[in-house]
Amino acid sequence: MGAGDFELQVRTTLENLDLVLKRFGAERGQVAETTVLVRNLRENFDTTARLHAEYFGEHRPASTVMGVSDLALPDQLVEIGALVRLDARP
């Protein structure tokens, strides 16, 4: 999805994270940590930071952003992992 469109891929990934959170009865405020893997990090860092902050709002989970040379799929530009505390209430 969104070959060459970094922002679309980030937004879609975060929408998918919402689906996973919902499936487990969790909310964004229960995300304790994110790991974001980004192709072309220098080019995409500002967009990554902006969209991450937009998604989480006032909640600020620990976050690691790493530049990578490649991801699993040829057109994939971003991958986001999240550690969620189901025992923590937002």
RAWO-V657005 format. One record per helix or strand. SS is the DSSP state (@ for helix, = for strand). FROM is the first residue (numbers start at 0). TO is the last residue. If there is no record, write none. Layout:
SS,FROM,TO + SS,FROM,TO
This chain:
@,5,22 + @,27,29 + =,30,38 + @,40,55 + =,61,67 + =,77,83
